[in-house]
Amino acid sequence: MRLRGRDYLSVDDLTPEEFSGLIGFARELKGRCAAGDRPALLAGKTLAMIFEKPSLRTRVSFEVGMFQMGGMAVYLGPQDIQLGVREAIPDAARNLERMADGIMARTFAHATVTGLAEAAVVPVINGLSDHEHPCQALGDLLTIAERFPRLGEVRLAWVGDGNNVCHSLLLAAAKVGMTVTVATPQGYQPAAAVVARAREIAAATGGSVTLTGDAREAARGADVVYTDVWASMGQEAEREERARIFRPYQVNAGLLEAARPTAVVMHCLPAHRGEEITDDVLDGPRAIVYDQAENRMHAQKALLAMIL
């Protein structure tokens, strides 16, 4: 695959073949890592990491991933750059490109990530924005593939808010031909343009995308039931109202009765226990959330090795 030097701002930056190829490469790297083989594919490489939001999984998965492949990562917190305030986005990009081989940014506005990519000559990776979370989707599809190797036969139910994680998951699932049903309250559906694009991709891969307002309908016959927080970072003021609106969309034992007996439960974390998901489900045998967390690192290692 010819990914060297390319940005990864959206799942749709990869073709279905490239996306599947990265998942396969990530599985190989994970297996080699478990066997004690950590190839120094990024020896001498440096990744600059810009964080406008606090992070556990994104920071650790990128830092450790770079270290395992012989490279290093430099953490730049909210007070280090202050993009758009202390330093203009193009100026930050042009400084970092002189000292680092790539830039990863975890931001609020998606325009910040695209602005960095437009200005920098080195690859830019979207570590999360208000529109997409494409690295999460890579890790998620790796996690699903470990349990359901025939991804085109998987039925996935998204239950909750049609947010940035949902956007990336829709595009990723469409690229591998999954059947996806998204259940959200009225007014909280994923962006119409993302749904349209996912359906366009699915038409070519044999997948499908359906929207509904009924959580049980979405979960019926599902292999994977996926949820996320009802109020993301930056939406704290809406938390009480969202908790009321989304209450029928909680992933609990009752909802899982509609899914297949072999169904697994996914959550990108952090979770608000007792809100979008109950303790007994999150801590139960069906939940594979910590596999997802680990697989972020392996998927991102594959991505970094390909583009840096």
VODO-596074 format. One record per residue (C-alpha): residue number from 1; residue in one letter; x, y, z. Coordinates in steps of 0.5 Angstrom, whole numbers, plus 500, padded with zeros to 3 digits. Each point is the difference from the previous one (the first is absolute). Example, Ala and Ser with C-alpha at 12.3 -4.5 7.8 and 13.67 -1.06 7.14 Angstrom:
2
[pt 1; 'A'; [525; 491; 516]];
[pt 2; 'S'; [502; 507; 498]];
END
This chain:
308
[pt 1; 'M'; [500; 500; 500]];
[pt 2; 'R'; [503; 507; 498]];
[pt 3; 'L'; [498; 504; 507]];
[pt 4; 'R'; [507; 503; 501]];
[pt 5; 'G'; [499; 507; 501]];
[pt 6; 'R'; [492; 500; 500]];
[pt 7; 'D'; [496; 503; 505]];
[pt 8; 'Y'; [495; 497; 504]];
[pt 9; 'L'; [494; 504; 502]];
[pt 10; 'S'; [494; 496; 499]];
[pt 11; 'V'; [499; 493; 499]];
[pt 12; 'D'; [498; 502; 493]];
[pt 13; 'D'; [507; 502; 498]];
[pt 14; 'L'; [501; 492; 499]];
[pt 15; 'T'; [497; 496; 495]];
[pt 16; 'P'; [497; 493; 502]];
[pt 17; 'E'; [506; 497; 498]];
[pt 18; 'E'; [505; 504; 504]];
[pt 19; 'F'; [495; 500; 506]];
[pt 20; 'S'; [500; 492; 500]];
[pt 21; 'G'; [507; 500; 498]];
[pt 22; 'L'; [502; 504; 507]];
[pt 23; 'I'; [495; 496; 504]];
[pt 24; 'G'; [504; 494; 497]];
[pt 25; 'F'; [507; 503; 502]];
[pt 26; 'A'; [498; 502; 507]];
[pt 27; 'R'; [498; 493; 501]];
[pt 28; 'E'; [507; 498; 498]];
[pt 29; 'L'; [503; 505; 504]];
[pt 30; 'K'; [496; 498; 506]];
[pt 31; 'G'; [502; 493; 499]];
[pt 32; 'R'; [507; 501; 500]];
[pt 33; 'C'; [500; 505; 506]];
[pt 34; 'A'; [497; 494; 504]];
[pt 35; 'A'; [506; 496; 498]];
[pt 36; 'G'; [505; 505; 502]];
[pt 37; 'D'; [501; 502; 493]];
[pt 38; 'R'; [500; 508; 500]];
[pt 39; 'P'; [503; 502; 493]];
[pt 40; 'A'; [503; 507; 500]];
[pt 41; 'L'; [496; 502; 494]];
[pt 42; 'L'; [500; 507; 502]];
[pt 43; 'A'; [508; 501; 503]];
[pt 44; 'G'; [502; 507; 500]];
[pt 45; 'K'; [493; 503; 499]];
[pt 46; 'T'; [496; 505; 504]];
[pt 47; 'L'; [493; 501; 501]];
[pt 48; 'A'; [497; 507; 502]];
[pt 49; 'M'; [494; 499; 504]];
[pt 50; 'I'; [495; 506; 501]];
[pt 51; 'F'; [495; 499; 506]];
[pt 52; 'E'; [494; 505; 501]];
[pt 53; 'K'; [496; 495; 504]];
[pt 54; 'P'; [503; 496; 506]];
[pt 55; 'S'; [501; 493; 498]];
[pt 56; 'L'; [502; 493; 502]];
[pt 57; 'R'; [499; 495; 495]];
[pt 58; 'T'; [502; 505; 494]];
[pt 59; 'R'; [507; 502; 503]];
[pt 60; 'V'; [502; 493; 503]];
[pt 61; 'S'; [498; 496; 494]];
[pt 62; 'F'; [504; 505; 495]];
[pt 63; 'E'; [506; 501; 505]];
[pt 64; 'V'; [501; 493; 502]];
[pt 65; 'G'; [499; 498; 492]];
[pt 66; 'M'; [505; 505; 498]];
[pt 67; 'F'; [505; 497; 505]];
[pt 68; 'Q'; [499; 493; 498]];
[pt 69; 'M'; [502; 501; 493]];
[pt 70; 'G'; [506; 504; 502]];
[pt 71; 'G'; [497; 507; 499]];
[pt 72; 'M'; [498; 505; 505]];
[pt 73; 'A'; [494; 505; 502]];
[pt 74; 'V'; [500; 507; 502]];
[pt 75; 'Y'; [494; 502; 504]];
[pt 76; 'L'; [498; 507; 499]];
[pt 77; 'G'; [494; 501; 505]];
[pt 78; 'P'; [494; 506; 500]];
[pt 79; 'Q'; [505; 505; 503]];
[pt 80; 'D'; [506; 499; 496]];
[pt 81; 'I'; [498; 502; 493]];
[pt 82; 'Q'; [493; 503; 501]];
[pt 83; 'L'; [498; 499; 493]];
[pt 84; 'G'; [496; 506; 497]];
[pt 85; 'V'; [502; 505; 506]];
[pt 86; 'R'; [507; 500; 502]];
[pt 87; 'E'; [502; 497; 493]];
[pt 88; 'A'; [497; 500; 493]];
[pt 89; 'I'; [498; 493; 498]];
[pt 90; 'P'; [504; 500; 493]];
[pt 91; 'D'; [506; 503; 504]];
[pt 92; 'A'; [500; 494; 505]];
[pt 93; 'A'; [500; 495; 494]];
[pt 94; 'R'; [506; 503; 497]];
[pt 95; 'N'; [504; 500; 506]];
[pt 96; 'L'; [498; 493; 502]];
[pt 97; 'E'; [502; 498; 493]];
[pt 98; 'R'; [507; 502; 501]];
[pt 99; 'M'; [501; 496; 506]];
[pt 100; 'A'; [495; 494; 499]];
[pt 101; 'D'; [499; 495; 495]];
[pt 102; 'G'; [492; 500; 502]];
[pt 103; 'I'; [495; 503; 504]];
[pt 104; 'M'; [494; 497; 504]];
[pt 105; 'A'; [495; 505; 502]];
[pt 106; 'R'; [494; 499; 505]];
[pt 107; 'T'; [496; 506; 499]];
[pt 108; 'F'; [493; 503; 501]];
[pt 109; 'A'; [498; 503; 493]];
[pt 110; 'H'; [502; 496; 494]];
[pt 111; 'A'; [502; 506; 497]];
[pt 112; 'T'; [506; 500; 504]];
[pt 113; 'V'; [502; 493; 498]];
[pt 114; 'T'; [499; 502; 492]];
[pt 115; 'G'; [504; 507; 501]];
[pt 116; 'L'; [506; 496; 503]];
[pt 117; 'A'; [499; 495; 494]];
[pt 118; 'E'; [500; 506; 495]];
[pt 119; 'A'; [506; 503; 503]];
[pt 120; 'A'; [505; 495; 501]];
[pt 121; 'V'; [504; 496; 495]];
[pt 122; 'V'; [500; 494; 505]];
[pt 123; 'P'; [494; 495; 501]];
[pt 124; 'V'; [495; 502; 505]];
[pt 125; 'I'; [496; 495; 504]];
[pt 126; 'N'; [493; 502; 503]];
[pt 127; 'G'; [500; 497; 507]];
[pt 128; 'L'; [493; 503; 501]];
[pt 129; 'S'; [496; 506; 498]];
[pt 130; 'D'; [493; 502; 501]];
[pt 131; 'H'; [498; 496; 493]];
[pt 132; 'E'; [504; 494; 500]];
[pt 133; 'H'; [504; 495; 504]];
[pt 134; 'P'; [504; 496; 495]];
[pt 135; 'C'; [505; 497; 504]];
[pt 136; 'Q'; [495; 497; 504]];
[pt 137; 'A'; [496; 497; 494]];
[pt 138; 'L'; [507; 496; 498]];
[pt 139; 'G'; [500; 497; 507]];
[pt 140; 'D'; [493; 498; 501]];
[pt 141; 'L'; [500; 497; 493]];
[pt 142; 'L'; [506; 496; 502]];
[pt 143; 'T'; [497; 498; 507]];
[pt 144; 'I'; [494; 498; 496]];
[pt 145; 'A'; [504; 496; 495]];
[pt 146; 'E'; [503; 496; 505]];
[pt 147; 'R'; [493; 497; 502]];
[pt 148; 'F'; [497; 500; 493]];
[pt 149; 'P'; [505; 499; 495]];
[pt 150; 'R'; [494; 501; 494]];
[pt 151; 'L'; [499; 507; 501]];
[pt 152; 'G'; [495; 500; 495]];
[pt 153; 'E'; [496; 496; 504]];
[pt 154; 'V'; [500; 504; 506]];
[pt 155; 'R'; [493; 504; 502]];
[pt 156; 'L'; [502; 506; 504]];
[pt 157; 'A'; [495; 504; 505]];
[pt 158; 'W'; [502; 507; 502]];
[pt 159; 'V'; [496; 502; 506]];
[pt 160; 'G'; [500; 507; 502]];
[pt 161; 'D'; [503; 507; 498]];
[pt 162; 'G'; [502; 501; 492]];
[pt 163; 'N'; [506; 503; 502]];
[pt 164; 'N'; [507; 500; 497]];
[pt 165; 'V'; [502; 493; 502]];
[pt 166; 'C'; [493; 498; 497]];
[pt 167; 'H'; [502; 504; 493]];
[pt 168; 'S'; [507; 496; 500]];
[pt 169; 'L'; [497; 493; 502]];
[pt 170; 'L'; [495; 501; 494]];
[pt 171; 'L'; [505; 501; 495]];
[pt 172; 'A'; [505; 495; 502]];
[pt 173; 'A'; [494; 495; 501]];
[pt 174; 'A'; [498; 502; 493]];
[pt 175; 'K'; [507; 498; 497]];
[pt 176; 'V'; [500; 493; 502]];
[pt 177; 'G'; [492; 499; 498]];
[pt 178; 'M'; [497; 499; 507]];
[pt 179; 'T'; [493; 501; 501]];
[pt 180; 'V'; [499; 506; 505]];
[pt 181; 'T'; [494; 503; 504]];
[pt 182; 'V'; [500; 506; 504]];
[pt 183; 'A'; [495; 502; 505]];
[pt 184; 'T'; [500; 507; 503]];
[pt 185; 'P'; [495; 505; 502]];
[pt 186; 'Q'; [497; 504; 495]];
[pt 187; 'G'; [504; 506; 499]];
[pt 188; 'Y'; [506; 496; 502]];
[pt 189; 'Q'; [502; 496; 494]];
[pt 190; 'P'; [506; 500; 497]];
[pt 191; 'A'; [502; 506; 494]];
[pt 192; 'A'; [496; 499; 494]];
[pt 193; 'A'; [506; 500; 496]];
[pt 194; 'V'; [504; 495; 504]];
[pt 195; 'V'; [494; 495; 499]];
[pt 196; 'A'; [499; 502; 493]];
[pt 197; 'R'; [507; 498; 498]];
[pt 198; 'A'; [500; 494; 505]];
[pt 199; 'R'; [494; 497; 496]];
[pt 200; 'E'; [504; 502; 493]];
[pt 201; 'I'; [506; 496; 502]];
[pt 202; 'A'; [496; 494; 503]];
[pt 203; 'A'; [496; 500; 493]];
[pt 204; 'A'; [507; 498; 497]];
[pt 205; 'T'; [502; 495; 506]];
[pt 206; 'G'; [494; 496; 501]];
[pt 207; 'G'; [498; 504; 507]];
[pt 208; 'S'; [494; 504; 502]];
[pt 209; 'V'; [499; 506; 505]];
[pt 210; 'T'; [493; 501; 503]];
[pt 211; 'L'; [498; 505; 505]];
[pt 212; 'T'; [494; 499; 505]];
[pt 213; 'G'; [498; 503; 507]];
[pt 214; 'D'; [499; 493; 503]];
[pt 215; 'A'; [505; 497; 504]];
[pt 216; 'R'; [497; 493; 500]];
[pt 217; 'E'; [499; 500; 493]];
[pt 218; 'A'; [508; 502; 499]];
[pt 219; 'A'; [502; 495; 505]];
[pt 220; 'R'; [496; 494; 497]];
[pt 221; 'G'; [504; 495; 497]];
[pt 222; 'A'; [506; 504; 501]];
[pt 223; 'D'; [507; 497; 500]];
[pt 224; 'V'; [503; 506; 503]];
[pt 225; 'V'; [497; 505; 505]];
[pt 226; 'Y'; [504; 507; 500]];
[pt 227; 'T'; [498; 506; 504]];
[pt 228; 'D'; [504; 506; 503]];
[pt 229; 'V'; [499; 506; 505]];
[pt 230; 'W'; [493; 504; 499]];
[pt 231; 'A'; [504; 507; 501]];
[pt 232; 'S'; [507; 500; 497]];
[pt 233; 'M'; [505; 505; 502]];
[pt 234; 'G'; [498; 507; 499]];
[pt 235; 'Q'; [493; 498; 501]];
[pt 236; 'E'; [500; 500; 508]];
[pt 237; 'A'; [494; 506; 500]];
[pt 238; 'E'; [495; 495; 496]];
[pt 239; 'R'; [502; 494; 505]];
[pt 240; 'E'; [493; 500; 504]];
[pt 241; 'E'; [496; 501; 494]];
[pt 242; 'R'; [504; 495; 496]];
[pt 243; 'A'; [499; 495; 506]];
[pt 244; 'R'; [492; 501; 499]];
[pt 245; 'I'; [500; 499; 493]];
[pt 246; 'F'; [505; 494; 499]];
[pt 247; 'R'; [497; 496; 506]];
[pt 248; 'P'; [496; 495; 495]];
[pt 249; 'Y'; [507; 499; 497]];
[pt 250; 'Q'; [504; 497; 506]];
[pt 251; 'V'; [504; 494; 498]];
[pt 252; 'N'; [497; 495; 506]];
[pt 253; 'A'; [499; 492; 500]];
[pt 254; 'G'; [493; 501; 498]];
[pt 255; 'L'; [502; 504; 493]];
[pt 256; 'L'; [505; 494; 499]];
[pt 257; 'E'; [495; 495; 500]];
[pt 258; 'A'; [498; 502; 493]];
[pt 259; 'A'; [507; 499; 498]];
[pt 260; 'R'; [503; 493; 498]];
[pt 261; 'P'; [502; 496; 506]];
[pt 262; 'T'; [508; 501; 497]];
[pt 263; 'A'; [499; 507; 500]];
[pt 264; 'V'; [506; 505; 503]];
[pt 265; 'V'; [499; 507; 502]];
[pt 266; 'M'; [505; 505; 499]];
[pt 267; 'H'; [501; 507; 502]];
[pt 268; 'C'; [506; 505; 499]];
[pt 269; 'L'; [500; 502; 507]];
[pt 270; 'P'; [500; 504; 504]];
[pt 271; 'A'; [493; 497; 503]];
[pt 272; 'H'; [495; 504; 504]];
[pt 273; 'R'; [498; 494; 504]];
[pt 274; 'G'; [493; 499; 501]];
[pt 275; 'E'; [498; 505; 494]];
[pt 276; 'E'; [501; 497; 493]];
[pt 277; 'I'; [503; 494; 503]];
[pt 278; 'T'; [498; 496; 507]];
[pt 279; 'D'; [506; 497; 504]];
[pt 280; 'D'; [498; 493; 499]];
[pt 281; 'V'; [500; 500; 492]];
[pt 282; 'L'; [507; 504; 500]];
[pt 283; 'D'; [503; 496; 505]];
[pt 284; 'G'; [497; 493; 497]];
[pt 285; 'P'; [502; 495; 496]];
[pt 286; 'R'; [498; 503; 494]];
[pt 287; 'A'; [503; 507; 500]];
[pt 288; 'I'; [507; 500; 496]];
[pt 289; 'V'; [501; 507; 502]];
[pt 290; 'Y'; [507; 499; 502]];
[pt 291; 'D'; [502; 496; 494]];
[pt 292; 'Q'; [498; 507; 496]];
[pt 293; 'A'; [504; 504; 505]];
[pt 294; 'E'; [506; 496; 498]];
[pt 295; 'N'; [499; 499; 493]];
[pt 296; 'R'; [500; 507; 499]];
[pt 297; 'M'; [508; 500; 501]];
[pt 298; 'H'; [501; 494; 495]];
[pt 299; 'A'; [495; 503; 495]];
[pt 300; 'Q'; [504; 507; 501]];
[pt 301; 'K'; [507; 496; 499]];
[pt 302; 'A'; [498; 498; 494]];
[pt 303; 'L'; [497; 506; 497]];
[pt 304; 'L'; [507; 504; 503]];
[pt 305; 'A'; [504; 495; 496]];
[pt 306; 'M'; [497; 501; 494]];
[pt 307; 'I'; [499; 507; 500]];
[pt 308; 'L'; [507; 503; 503]];
END
